[in-house]
């Protein structure tokens, strides 16, 4: 192979390496001394994500879905064989309470009608005590469902 052929081969290989590197998403190292945006740490309860209460012929299961950003989201399942559950608006009937006695009201309750079996998403603004990691527990208090004045579901933190 001639000298010009070898040079052309080396240039072609270098171009291939540059193109492959550019397409692979590899980025050059950054200056570690510059400030970086931190990724939020997800908060999860220590006693399990699902808490339940069975009273007055209604079973309520609440799953802690995620605490991130400004929201704390729960999945709620209500089941019975004797009461129409469509009449219960958890945005009005539920409240979160932390170990310091602070109460937080839901910002939304998204649920389709379901009669005896109802599911929905209950969303709260993230409590300050949770954001600051000072809360030892959170309780969800649900009032006046199927003749039961107060139901309490508790997540240890």
MDTraj code that builds the backbone (N, CA, C; nanometers):
import mdtraj as md
import numpy as np

residues = "UNK UNK UNK UNK UNK UNK UNK UNK UNK UNK UNK UNK UNK UNK UNK UNK UNK UNK UNK UNK UNK UNK UNK UNK UNK UNK UNK UNK UNK UNK UNK UNK UNK UNK UNK UNK UNK UNK UNK UNK UNK UNK UNK UNK UNK UNK UNK UNK UNK UNK UNK UNK UNK UNK UNK UNK UNK UNK UNK UNK UNK UNK UNK UNK UNK UNK UNK UNK UNK UNK UNK UNK UNK UNK UNK UNK UNK UNK UNK UNK UNK UNK UNK UNK UNK UNK UNK UNK UNK UNK UNK UNK UNK UNK UNK UNK UNK UNK UNK UNK UNK UNK UNK UNK UNK UNK UNK UNK UNK UNK UNK UNK UNK UNK UNK UNK UNK UNK UNK UNK UNK UNK UNK UNK UNK UNK UNK UNK UNK UNK UNK UNK UNK UNK UNK UNK UNK UNK UNK UNK UNK UNK UNK UNK UNK UNK UNK UNK UNK UNK UNK UNK UNK UNK UNK UNK UNK".split()
xyz = np.array([
    [0.0851, -0.1159, 0.0000],
    [0.0000, 0.0000, 0.0000],
    [0.0903, 0.1229, 0.0000],
    [0.0504, 0.2235, -0.0766],
    [0.1318, 0.3443, -0.0895],
    [0.1138, 0.4325, 0.0337],
    [0.2047, 0.5290, 0.0450],
    [0.2010, 0.6211, 0.1576],
    [0.0700, 0.7002, 0.1583],
    [0.0208, 0.7455, 0.0441],
    [-0.1043, 0.8221, 0.0380],
    [-0.2233, 0.7313, 0.0721],
    [-0.2173, 0.6046, 0.0381],
    [-0.3236, 0.5098, 0.0719],
    [-0.3307, 0.4878, 0.2221],
    [-0.2122, 0.4768, 0.2880],
    [-0.2083, 0.4605, 0.4345],
    [-0.2647, 0.5850, 0.5035],
    [-0.2297, 0.7017, 0.4522],
    [-0.2797, 0.8265, 0.5112],
    [-0.4308, 0.8349, 0.4991],
    [-0.4818, 0.7962, 0.3827],
    [-0.6257, 0.7986, 0.3605],
    [-0.6964, 0.7002, 0.4549],
    [-0.6370, 0.5839, 0.4779],
    [-0.6930, 0.4842, 0.5681],
    [-0.6959, 0.5366, 0.7119],
    [-0.5894, 0.6011, 0.7554],
    [-0.5826, 0.6550, 0.8923],
    [-0.6875, 0.7653, 0.9105],
    [-0.7004, 0.8534, 0.8110],
    [-0.7988, 0.9612, 0.8188],
    [-0.9404, 0.9038, 0.8231],
    [-0.9671, 0.8026, 0.7426],
    [-1.0987, 0.7387, 0.7406],
    [-1.1295, 0.6755, 0.8757],
    [-1.0340, 0.6050, 0.9349],
    [-1.0540, 0.5434, 1.0666],
    [-1.0797, 0.6488, 1.1731],
    [-1.0060, 0.7595, 1.1678],
    [-1.0279, 0.8673, 1.2650],
    [-1.1686, 0.9262, 1.2515],
    [-1.2138, 0.9443, 1.1296],
    [-1.3488, 0.9952, 1.1068],
    [-1.4543, 0.8986, 1.1613],
    [-1.4340, 0.7711, 1.1404],
    [-1.5274, 0.6704, 1.1908],
    [-1.5328, 0.6762, 1.3434],
    [-1.4172, 0.6872, 1.4080],
    [-1.4119, 0.6953, 1.5549],
    [-1.4852, 0.8202, 1.6032],
    [-1.4651, 0.9336, 1.5388],
    [-1.5313, 1.0574, 1.5777],
    [-1.6821, 1.0444, 1.5611],
    [-1.7291, 0.9884, 1.4514],
    [-1.8726, 0.9736, 1.4260],
    [-1.9358, 0.8778, 1.5261],
    [-1.8714, 0.7651, 1.5523],
    [-1.9240, 0.6675, 1.6480],
    [-1.9307, 0.7289, 1.7873],
    [-1.8282, 0.8014, 1.8268],
    [-1.8270, 0.8649, 1.9585],
    [-1.9375, 0.9685, 1.9687],
    [-1.9564, 1.0480, 1.8664],
    [-2.0607, 1.1503, 1.8673],
    [-2.1996, 1.0882, 1.8749],
    [-2.2210, 0.9779, 1.8090],
    [-2.3521, 0.9122, 1.8069],
    [-2.3796, 0.8305, 1.9323],
    [-2.2769, 0.7981, 2.0082],
    [-2.2951, 0.7118, 2.1253],
    [-2.3432, 0.7877, 2.2475],
    [-2.3472, 0.9182, 2.2415],
    [-2.3955, 0.9950, 2.3554],
    [-2.2890, 1.0178, 2.4594],
    [-2.1659, 0.9817, 2.4344],
    [-2.0586, 1.0045, 2.5293],
    [-2.0296, 1.1533, 2.5310],
    [-2.0272, 1.2115, 2.6489],
    [-1.9986, 1.3531, 2.6600],
    [-1.8669, 1.3724, 2.7328],
    [-1.8001, 1.4804, 2.7043],
    [-1.6738, 1.5040, 2.7714],
    [-1.6955, 1.5284, 2.9204],
    [-1.5939, 1.5020, 3.0002],
    [-1.6010, 1.5225, 3.1442],
    [-1.6257, 1.6693, 3.1730],
    [-1.7034, 1.6967, 3.2792],
    [-1.7323, 1.8343, 3.3151],
    [-1.6506, 1.8734, 3.4361],
    [-1.6426, 2.0003, 3.4582],
    [-1.5712, 2.0533, 3.5732],
    [-1.6503, 2.0167, 3.6984],
    [-1.5959, 1.9369, 3.7856],
    [-1.6651, 1.8881, 3.9050],
    [-1.6839, 1.9985, 4.0101],
    [-1.6146, 2.1101, 3.9964],
    [-1.6269, 2.2158, 4.0951],
    [-1.7509, 2.3019, 4.0731],
    [-1.8154, 2.2909, 3.9578],
    [-1.9337, 2.3711, 3.9316],
    [-2.0536, 2.3119, 4.0030],
    [-2.1487, 2.3972, 4.0467],
    [-2.2664, 2.3452, 4.1173],
    [-2.3511, 2.2588, 4.0256],
    [-2.4133, 2.1559, 4.0836],
    [-2.4991, 2.0670, 4.0063],
    [-2.6380, 2.0665, 4.0673],
    [-2.7367, 2.0319, 3.9884],
    [-2.8729, 2.0189, 4.0362],
    [-2.8862, 1.8812, 4.0977],
    [-2.9358, 1.8753, 4.2210],
    [-2.9469, 1.7458, 4.2870],
    [-3.0785, 1.6790, 4.2488],
    [-3.0747, 1.5483, 4.2391],
    [-3.1937, 1.4698, 4.2108],
    [-3.2674, 1.4475, 4.3415],
    [-3.3998, 1.4693, 4.3454],
    [-3.4713, 1.4506, 4.4711],
    [-3.4673, 1.3046, 4.5157],
    [-3.4556, 1.2863, 4.6458],
    [-3.4553, 1.1522, 4.7025],
    [-3.6000, 1.1111, 4.7256],
    [-3.6379, 0.9952, 4.6771],
    [-3.7742, 0.9480, 4.6951],
    [-3.7948, 0.9044, 4.8398],
    [-3.9106, 0.9362, 4.8927],
    [-3.9435, 0.9031, 5.0307],
    [-4.0410, 0.7865, 5.0296],
    [-4.0081, 0.6831, 5.1065],
    [-4.0955, 0.5650, 5.1145],
    [-4.1160, 0.5297, 5.2613],
    [-4.2345, 0.4844, 5.2958],
    [-4.2591, 0.4432, 5.4341],
    [-4.1826, 0.3161, 5.4693],
    [-4.1529, 0.3013, 5.5983],
    [-4.0762, 0.1848, 5.6435],
    [-4.1656, 0.0662, 5.6796],
    [-4.2952, 0.0893, 5.6972],
    [-4.3857, -0.0195, 5.7362],
    [-4.4728, -0.0681, 5.6212],
    [-4.4282, -0.0456, 5.4989],
    [-4.5018, -0.0931, 5.3829],
    [-4.5786, 0.0187, 5.3164],
    [-4.5980, 0.0058, 5.1865],
    [-4.6652, 0.1118, 5.1115],
    [-4.8170, 0.0997, 5.1148],
    [-4.8703, -0.0179, 5.1482],
    [-5.0161, -0.0375, 5.1510],
    [-5.0636, -0.0507, 5.2956],
    [-5.1616, 0.0318, 5.3290],
    [-5.2283, 0.0240, 5.4591],
    [-5.3767, 0.0026, 5.4315],
    [-5.4446, -0.0676, 5.5210],
    [-5.5863, -0.0948, 5.4958],
    [-5.6682, -0.0829, 5.6231],
    [-5.7991, -0.0665, 5.6017],
    [-5.8945, -0.0580, 5.7101],
    [-6.0223, -0.1267, 5.6639],
    [-6.0736, -0.2158, 5.7488],
    [-6.1984, -0.2858, 5.7180],
    [-6.2955, -0.2620, 5.8321],
    [-6.4008, -0.1863, 5.8026],
    [-6.5019, -0.1571, 5.9044],
    [-6.6304, -0.1151, 5.8340],
    [-6.7436, -0.1403, 5.8977],
    [-6.8715, -0.0985, 5.8418],
    [-6.8999, -0.1562, 5.7054],
    [-6.8580, -0.2758, 5.6809],
    [-6.8760, -0.3495, 5.5556],
    [-6.8006, -0.2900, 5.4360],
    [-6.7056, -0.1991, 5.4613],
    [-6.6242, -0.1415, 5.3539],
    [-6.4769, -0.1644, 5.3849],
    [-6.4052, -0.2144, 5.2854],
    [-6.2597, -0.2293, 5.2962],
    [-6.1961, -0.1160, 5.2169],
    [-6.1082, -0.0424, 5.2832],
    [-6.0343, 0.0649, 5.2167],
    [-5.8864, 0.0294, 5.2221],
    [-5.8255, 0.0200, 5.1039],
    [-5.6814, -0.0043, 5.0928],
    [-5.6195, 0.1180, 5.0267],
    [-5.5152, 0.1697, 5.0893],
    [-5.4491, 0.2892, 5.0373],
    [-5.3025, 0.2570, 5.0154],
    [-5.2571, 0.2806, 4.8933],
    [-5.1171, 0.2560, 4.8573],
    [-5.0449, 0.3891, 4.8397],
    [-4.9349, 0.4038, 4.9123],
    [-4.8452, 0.5182, 4.8979],
    [-4.7756, 0.4986, 4.7646],
    [-4.8027, 0.5833, 4.6673],
    [-4.7464, 0.5660, 4.5334],
    [-4.6139, 0.6372, 4.5204],
    [-4.6126, 0.7687, 4.5473],
    [-4.4874, 0.8428, 4.5318],
    [-4.4940, 0.9749, 4.6071],
    [-4.3804, 1.0125, 4.6634],
    [-4.3615, 1.1442, 4.7241],
    [-4.2433, 1.2057, 4.6525],
    [-4.2731, 1.2989, 4.5648],
    [-4.1662, 1.3572, 4.4838],
    [-4.2095, 1.4948, 4.4373],
    [-4.1122, 1.5829, 4.4239],
    [-4.1460, 1.7177, 4.3808],
    [-4.2372, 1.7823, 4.4827],
    [-4.3522, 1.8304, 4.4397],
    [-4.4477, 1.8951, 4.5297],
    [-4.5677, 1.8086, 4.5618],
    [-4.5666, 1.6813, 4.5218],
    [-4.6860, 1.5987, 4.5375],
    [-4.6602, 1.4720, 4.6179],
    [-4.7634, 1.4320, 4.6887],
    [-4.7681, 1.3033, 4.7568],
    [-4.8936, 1.2357, 4.7047],
    [-4.8757, 1.1217, 4.6372],
    [-4.9868, 1.0573, 4.5657],
    [-5.0165, 0.9200, 4.6257],
    [-5.1459, 0.8940, 4.6439],
    [-5.1940, 0.7661, 4.6959],
    [-5.2939, 0.7052, 4.5977],
    [-5.2909, 0.5721, 4.5851],
    [-5.3923, 0.4963, 4.5119],
    [-5.4882, 0.4404, 4.6161],
    [-5.6167, 0.4689, 4.5999],
    [-5.7173, 0.4258, 4.6969],
    [-5.8106, 0.3257, 4.6308],
    [-5.8335, 0.2127, 4.6984],
    [-5.9294, 0.1112, 4.6544],
    [-6.0325, 0.0939, 4.7651],
    [-6.1594, 0.1054, 4.7288],
    [-6.2679, 0.0834, 4.8248],
    [-6.3567, -0.0279, 4.7705],
    [-6.3886, -0.1249, 4.8563],
    [-6.4715, -0.2389, 4.8157],
    [-6.5772, -0.2679, 4.9216],
    [-6.6963, -0.3048, 4.8724],
    [-6.8067, -0.3429, 4.9601],
    [-6.9070, -0.4244, 4.8800],
    [-7.0027, -0.4823, 4.9501],
    [-7.1131, -0.5492, 4.8831],
    [-7.2463, -0.4926, 4.9294],
    [-7.2394, -0.3806, 5.0051],
    [-7.3648, -0.3305, 5.0601],
    [-7.3863, -0.1800, 5.0459],
    [-7.2863, -0.1030, 5.0063],
    [-7.2986, 0.0426, 5.0022],
    [-7.2573, 0.0932, 4.8644],
    [-7.3243, 0.1966, 4.8152],
    [-7.2808, 0.2611, 4.6923],
    [-7.1680, 0.3580, 4.7275],
    [-7.0474, 0.3278, 4.6839],
    [-6.9291, 0.4063, 4.7199],
    [-6.9158, 0.5358, 4.6404],
    [-6.9981, 0.5534, 4.5383],
    [-6.9894, 0.6732, 4.4543],
    [-7.0237, 0.8005, 4.5314],
    [-7.0934, 0.7870, 4.6427],
    [-7.1351, 0.9038, 4.7206],
    [-7.0228, 0.9644, 4.8043],
    [-6.9077, 0.8987, 4.8121],
    [-6.7998, 0.9452, 4.8998],
    [-6.6922, 1.0186, 4.8204],
    [-6.6748, 1.1473, 4.8520],
    [-6.5740, 1.2317, 4.7885],
    [-6.4548, 1.2433, 4.8839],
    [-6.3492, 1.1691, 4.8547],
    [-6.2350, 1.1677, 4.9467],
    [-6.1616, 1.3007, 4.9531],
    [-6.1805, 1.3871, 4.8571],
    [-6.1205, 1.5211, 4.8674],
    [-6.1814, 1.5952, 4.9869],
    [-6.3069, 1.5659, 5.0183],
    [-6.3750, 1.6285, 5.1313],
    [-6.3600, 1.5476, 5.2610],
    [-6.3404, 1.4171, 5.2496],
    [-6.3452, 1.3299, 5.3670],
    [-6.2090, 1.2866, 5.4213],
    [-6.1021, 1.3095, 5.3452],
    [-5.9695, 1.2621, 5.3870],
    [-5.8804, 1.3798, 5.4258],
    [-5.7883, 1.3522, 5.5147],
    [-5.6868, 1.4496, 5.5552],
    [-5.5618, 1.3718, 5.5963],
    [-5.4451, 1.4298, 5.5711],
    [-5.3193, 1.3727, 5.6204],
    [-5.2812, 1.4455, 5.7483],
    [-5.2221, 1.3710, 5.8410],
    [-5.1782, 1.4298, 5.9670],
    [-5.0399, 1.3750, 5.9981],
    [-4.9473, 1.4628, 6.0365],
    [-4.8137, 1.4156, 6.0734],
    [-4.8030, 1.4028, 6.2254],
    [-4.6886, 1.3561, 6.2733],
    [-4.6698, 1.3309, 6.4153],
    [-4.6674, 1.4588, 6.4987],
    [-4.6578, 1.5750, 6.4351],
    [-4.6605, 1.7027, 6.5072],
    [-4.8010, 1.7632, 6.5103],
    [-4.8996, 1.6910, 6.4529],
    [-5.0374, 1.7374, 6.4555],
    [-5.0769, 1.8267, 6.3387],
    [-4.9858, 1.8507, 6.2459],
    [-5.0195, 1.9310, 6.1285],
    [-5.1120, 1.8514, 6.0380],
    [-5.2118, 1.9177, 5.9791],
    [-5.3053, 1.8519, 5.8885],
    [-5.2924, 1.9090, 5.7482],
    [-5.3073, 1.8205, 5.6502],
    [-5.2931, 1.8567, 5.5094],
    [-5.4133, 1.8010, 5.4340],
    [-5.4789, 1.8873, 5.3579],
    [-5.5982, 1.8478, 5.2832],
    [-5.5617, 1.8110, 5.1392],
    [-5.6336, 1.7181, 5.0791],
    [-5.6035, 1.6776, 4.9410],
    [-5.6258, 1.7942, 4.8438],
    [-5.5463, 1.7917, 4.7367],
    [-5.5680, 1.8891, 4.6296],
    [-5.6555, 1.8295, 4.5201],
    [-5.6623, 1.6958, 4.5144],
    [-5.7502, 1.6340, 4.4152],
    [-5.7838, 1.4897, 4.4524],
    [-5.9014, 1.4474, 4.4045],
    [-5.9484, 1.3082, 4.4131],
    [-5.9995, 1.2733, 4.2749],
    [-5.9261, 1.1880, 4.2054],
    [-5.9632, 1.1478, 4.0699],
    [-6.0121, 1.0040, 4.0735],
    [-6.1430, 0.9879, 4.0499],
    [-6.2006, 0.8544, 4.0576],
    [-6.3258, 0.8481, 3.9716],
    [-6.3353, 0.7427, 3.8958],
    [-6.4580, 0.7183, 3.8190],
    [-6.5594, 0.6514, 3.9105],
    [-6.6848, 0.6608, 3.8747],
    [-6.7894, 0.5917, 3.9491],
    [-6.7632, 0.4416, 3.9435],
    [-6.7981, 0.3729, 4.0506],
    [-6.7729, 0.2294, 4.0518],
    [-6.8732, 0.1497, 4.1319],
    [-6.9689, 0.2196, 4.1950],
    [-7.0692, 0.1479, 4.2724],
    [-7.0115, 0.0835, 4.3966],
    [-6.9971, -0.0483, 4.3935],
    [-6.9459, -0.1233, 4.5088],
    [-6.7942, -0.1394, 4.5075],
    [-6.7297, -0.1047, 4.3978],
    [-6.5846, -0.1193, 4.3847],
    [-6.5325, 0.0091, 4.3215],
    [-6.4573, 0.0853, 4.3969],
    [-6.4138, 0.2155, 4.3479],
    [-6.2647, 0.2326, 4.3695],
    [-6.1986, 0.2887, 4.2679],
    [-6.0551, 0.3168, 4.2746],
    [-6.0323, 0.4617, 4.2377],
    [-5.9255, 0.5173, 4.2900],
    [-5.8932, 0.6536, 4.2523],
    [-5.7566, 0.6951, 4.3008],
    [-5.7184, 0.8143, 4.2560],
    [-5.5901, 0.8727, 4.2925],
    [-5.6168, 0.9938, 4.3807],
    [-5.5617, 0.9907, 4.5012],
    [-5.5763, 1.0989, 4.5980],
    [-5.4420, 1.1698, 4.6085],
    [-5.4402, 1.2999, 4.5777],
    [-5.3151, 1.3748, 4.5714],
    [-5.3148, 1.4868, 4.6748],
    [-5.2026, 1.4992, 4.7433],
    [-5.1795, 1.6044, 4.8415],
    [-5.0561, 1.6839, 4.7998],
    [-5.0480, 1.8092, 4.8428],
    [-4.9206, 1.8786, 4.8335],
    [-4.8268, 1.8106, 4.9317],
    [-4.7011, 1.8012, 4.8965],
    [-4.6039, 1.7341, 4.9836],
    [-4.5927, 1.8111, 5.1145],
    [-4.6248, 1.7471, 5.2273],
    [-4.6157, 1.8161, 5.3559],
    [-4.4732, 1.8651, 5.3837],
    [-4.4630, 1.9831, 5.4454],
    [-4.3317, 2.0383, 5.4791],
    [-4.2529, 1.9425, 5.5671],
    [-4.3209, 1.8782, 5.6618],
    [-4.2508, 1.7871, 5.7533],
    [-4.1925, 1.6669, 5.6789],
    [-4.2528, 1.6292, 5.5681],
    [-4.2006, 1.5195, 5.4871],
    [-4.0849, 1.5691, 5.4009],
    [-4.1027, 1.6869, 5.3420],
    [-3.9975, 1.7466, 5.2594],
    [-3.8699, 1.7694, 5.3420],
    [-3.8871, 1.8122, 5.4665],
    [-3.7733, 1.8405, 5.5538],
    [-3.7244, 1.7166, 5.6287],
    [-3.7949, 1.6059, 5.6072],
    [-3.7608, 1.4773, 5.6693],
    [-3.7618, 1.4830, 5.8223],
    [-3.8571, 1.5593, 5.8761],
    [-3.8722, 1.5661, 6.0208],
    [-3.9889, 1.4816, 6.0706],
    [-4.0778, 1.4407, 5.9809],
    [-4.1939, 1.3609, 6.0207],
    [-4.1508, 1.2191, 6.0559],
    [-4.2067, 1.1664, 6.1652],
    [-4.1817, 1.0276, 6.2042],
    [-4.2857, 0.9349, 6.1428],
    [-4.4042, 0.9902, 6.1180],
    [-4.5099, 0.9136, 6.0523],
    [-4.6096, 1.0093, 5.9884],
    [-4.6890, 0.9554, 5.8978],
    [-4.8049, 1.0255, 5.8414],
    [-4.9250, 0.9348, 5.8584],
    [-5.0376, 0.9944, 5.8959],
    [-5.1635, 0.9225, 5.9057],
    [-5.2603, 0.9813, 5.8047],
    [-5.3358, 0.8946, 5.7397],
    [-5.4474, 0.9411, 5.6591],
    [-5.5732, 0.9135, 5.7402],
    [-5.6480, 1.0182, 5.7657],
    [-5.7726, 1.0069, 5.8379],
    [-5.8852, 1.0213, 5.7361],
    [-5.9720, 0.9199, 5.7304],
    [-6.0871, 0.9222, 5.6395],
    [-6.2117, 0.9202, 5.7267],
    [-6.2971, 1.0206, 5.7074],
    [-6.4147, 1.0370, 5.7921],
    [-6.5436, 0.9961, 5.7198],
    [-6.6338, 0.9379, 5.7979],
    [-6.7740, 0.9186, 5.7577],
    [-6.7951, 0.8374, 5.6309],
    [-6.7292, 0.7236, 5.6213],
    [-6.7549, 0.6306, 5.5108],
    [-6.8273, 0.5094, 5.5673],
    [-6.9470, 0.4838, 5.5169],
    [-7.0289, 0.3677, 5.5543],
    [-7.0544, 0.3601, 5.7045],
    [-7.0848, 0.4757, 5.7641],
    [-7.1204, 0.4783, 5.9053],
    [-7.0028, 0.4743, 6.0012],
    [-6.8821, 0.4712, 5.9513],
    [-6.7637, 0.4706, 6.0378],
    [-6.7123, 0.6143, 6.0470],
    [-6.7149, 0.6690, 6.1687],
    [-6.6806, 0.8099, 6.1881],
    [-6.5372, 0.8417, 6.1480],
    [-6.4415, 0.7590, 6.1913],
    [-6.3000, 0.7856, 6.1605],
    [-6.2275, 0.6548, 6.1312],
    [-6.1544, 0.6545, 6.0204],
    [-6.0626, 0.5450, 5.9864],
    [-5.9240, 0.6070, 5.9810],
    [-5.8248, 0.5391, 6.0367],
    [-5.6887, 0.5927, 6.0380],
    [-5.5957, 0.4891, 5.9770],
    [-5.5200, 0.5330, 5.8766],
    [-5.4182, 0.4498, 5.8127],
    [-5.2838, 0.5189, 5.8366],
    [-5.1837, 0.4449, 5.8828],
    [-5.0599, 0.5070, 5.9300],
    [-4.9375, 0.4512, 5.8561],
    [-4.8522, 0.5432, 5.8089],
    [-4.7256, 0.5074, 5.7454],
    [-4.6114, 0.5587, 5.8320],
    [-4.5262, 0.4662, 5.8755],
    [-4.4068, 0.5026, 5.9534],
    [-4.2985, 0.5484, 5.8562],
    [-4.2226, 0.6492, 5.8967],
    [-4.1184, 0.7037, 5.8086],
    [-3.9795, 0.6881, 5.8689],
])
top = md.Topology()
chain = top.add_chain()
for i, resn in enumerate(residues, 1):
    res = top.add_residue(resn, chain, resSeq=i)
    for name in ("N", "CA", "C"):
        top.add_atom(name, md.element.get_by_symbol(name[0]), res)
traj = md.Trajectory(xyz[None], top)
